[in-house]
Structures are given as structure tokens and as C-alpha cells.
Amino acid sequence: MHRVTLIPGDGIGPEVVQSARDIVTAAGANVVWDTVSAGMQTGKEQGMPLPQSVINSIKRNKLALKGPTQTPFGDPYPVPIGGHVYPSVAIALRKELGFFAAIRPLKNYPGVKSRYDNIDIVIFRENSEDLYIGVERMVDADTAEAIKRITRGASARVARFGADYMRRVGRKRITVAHKSNVLKMTDGLFLKTAQDALAAYPDITVDSRVIDALCMELVMKPETFDCLLLTNLYGDIVSDLGAGLVGGLGVAPGANIGEDCAMFEAVHGSAPDIAGKDIANPMAMILSALMLLRYVGESQAADRVDRALAAVLSEKKHVTRDLGGDAGTREMTEAIVEKLDGK
């Protein structure tokens, strides 16, 4: 039995998390849930957006399924935990739990409208350093600066992680993204370290792209890429660009992996404007739960969920508006559950 920390989150989070939970249960997976609270609403109610009890639960269970948590734009939003202050709940979780790698699969699904076909890409994003960790300061009243930190150890670790993942699932080519033509020390170190680490995997083809050229190629011929390896900030941006290639953030799952625990989450926002209206698309959350099932070896349940979701998407009778239908979140969930039962 796999005990999983469940974080409903903010906005539409509770609705889409409930959908994923119901489908996992209906698929017969050996999962029990430990529900905890984090996010902006939790901050309002408890005085802190990320209580220590959430960290403790994930450390204990080693697994988490997380809904979107809200972070305001621009204004400071301190998240204190473990003697540190972080700029968001997501970053706090990554740092406190050592989630050094993010996995973002990008795949076409039948019935999901997109500009491209035959896309099947996996993005590996280094999760622990780079500009994205938010080390900033005001130099004076008119000048702000941020520190971009790249280390050999973190770069090698995520490269090895990506290669090991590729071997497990049978992928053969990885493209390292960088801007070392300008950022010769930081991105140069990431590129060289990744290439050196990947040299230990002769069965995997390694190439590289300057980040701006990669973005251009992704919107011209995305079907030619297999796996991508990126630093933290580039990975965040390209992951969302990639989601746009296959139908948007509503169909993009994600995972954050550490040495001894993992958290799976939809990467879209909390969409507070539609919260509680039963119109949110649960697909990204369902796919994130599917990734969790595969991670813990519940492959039969994962395959059942994947087939049921694909069948509902293909029929287009019981899907949400952004997927071309007029169903609500619960109706789409119930349709997928029915397909699990062979109806």
C-alpha cells in the first residue's frame, strides 16, 4: 500500500485533485491518502502558507500529489519554513525536500486540439539552482540584481537522472539547452558538465542547442525532439512553451523528484476566477496522478487510467469546454471512471 500526501491547493486545485483522487481509487491502485493543506488560502487561515506539518507528511510518506497553489505577482509573498524564507510554496517545497529534478512530459492525446502531431517529448529541468531560486537584492532605489548560480554537482546530478530515466523507458536522444555563447561561465559550466556526465551513457545520443535556437525549432519542428535537459529558469519557460505545442497547460502533467521522495503536480495555475464553478479541466492533474502510479510501480492501474482518459478524449462527449466539449469537471471525471469499468 502506497501512502501519498495529498495537497488540494488553491482555486480550482481542490476540484481537480478530487477528480484525480477518484480516478486513482476507481482504477484499483493500492493508494491511501494523507490530506494536508498548503497555499494562499492556508496562509490566510493558519498564518502560514506552508505549515511544517506538510513537509513532515511528505518526508514520512515519500510521495505527494499536489494541486496548484497561488502566488501573487510582483508583491513579496514570503513563505517561511525550516528557518528559511522562500518566494513561493512551490520553491519552498523543492528546496526543503530536495526535489532536484523536474520531469515534464509533452505528448499529443487523441481529441485534444493542437497545432502539431506526433509530439512525444520529455523535459528534464534542474530544480535546485540558477536564477529561479530568487536570490535578489536592490542595489539602489533604481537598480535590482539577481544571482545566477550553477554548480558542477547539481548539473551532473540532473544529467545522470535524465539519462537513467531515459534508459528505463527506452528513450535514445537528449538535447542540452544553454546560452554559453554569452554566459560562458554559468551556462558554459552546465553544458560541459552535462556533456561529461552523459558521456557515460554511450547508448544515448547527446546534442545541444542555444536556448533561443531551441525555442525557434520547437515551434517549427517539435516532433524531431526526444528529450531536453535544461537549467532551472530555461526549463520553467520551455516547459510551458512545450505545453502550448500539445494543447496548453491544461493537458501538461509534472513531477518533482528528489533522492528519497517525489511530488507530482499539475503545472497550471490555480485559476481563482473559475474556482468552484465545476468547469475546470482535470486532465493535467489526472496525468500527474498517472505519473505517480507509474513511479510506484502501479503500472496496471496507470495503463487503465491512460486508456480510459484517451477514450473519453476521443469521443469528446464528456470533456470540458477548453477541450471542445461542454461537460463539467465532475461529469468528465465520471465519464473516465465509467471507461475504467469498460462502459
KAQUIVEN-V362061 format. One record per backbone hydrogen bond with DSSP energy under -1.0 kcal/mol. CO is the residue of the C=O (numbers start at 1). NH is the residue of the N-H. If there is no record, write none. Layout:
BEGIN
CO/NH  CO/NH
END
This chain:
BEGIN
2/32  4/34  5/65  6/36  7/67  10/13  12/16  13/17  14/18  15/19  16/20  17/21  18/22  19/23  20/24  21/25  22/26  23/27  24/29  25/28  29/31  30/2  32/4  34/6  39/43  40/44  41/45  42/46  43/47  49/39  51/54  52/56  53/57  54/58  55/59  56/60  57/61  58/62  62/262  63/5  64/264  65/7  68/10  73/75  79/86  81/84  84/81  86/79  88/92  89/93  90/94  91/95  92/96  93/97  94/99  98/100  100/127  101/257  102/125  103/255  104/123  106/121  109/112  119/108  121/106  122/228  123/104  124/230  125/102  130/133  131/134  134/136  135/147  137/145  140/143  143/139  143/140  145/137  149/130  151/155  152/156  153/157  154/158  155/159  156/160  157/161  158/162  159/163  160/164  161/165  162/166  163/167  164/168  165/169  166/170  166/171  172/205  173/227  174/207  175/229  176/209  178/211  179/182  179/183  182/184  183/188  185/189  186/190  187/191  188/192  189/193  190/194  191/195  192/196  193/197  194/198  195/199  197/200  198/201  201/204  205/174  207/176  209/178  210/214  211/215  212/216  213/217  214/218  215/219  217/221  221/224  222/225  226/122  227/175  228/124  229/177  230/126  231/235  232/236  233/237  234/238  235/239  236/240  237/241  238/242  239/243  240/244  243/248  248/251  249/252  250/284  252/267  254/265  255/103  256/263  257/101  261/258  262/64  263/256  264/66  270/12  271/274  274/277  282/286  283/287  284/288  285/289  286/290  287/291  288/292  289/293  290/294  291/295  292/296  293/298  294/297  297/299  298/302  299/303  300/304  301/305  302/306  303/307  304/308  305/309  306/310  307/311  308/312  309/313  310/314  311/315  312/316  319/327  320/323  320/325  321/324  328/332  329/333  330/334  331/335  332/336  333/337  334/338  335/339  336/340  337/341  338/343  339/342
END
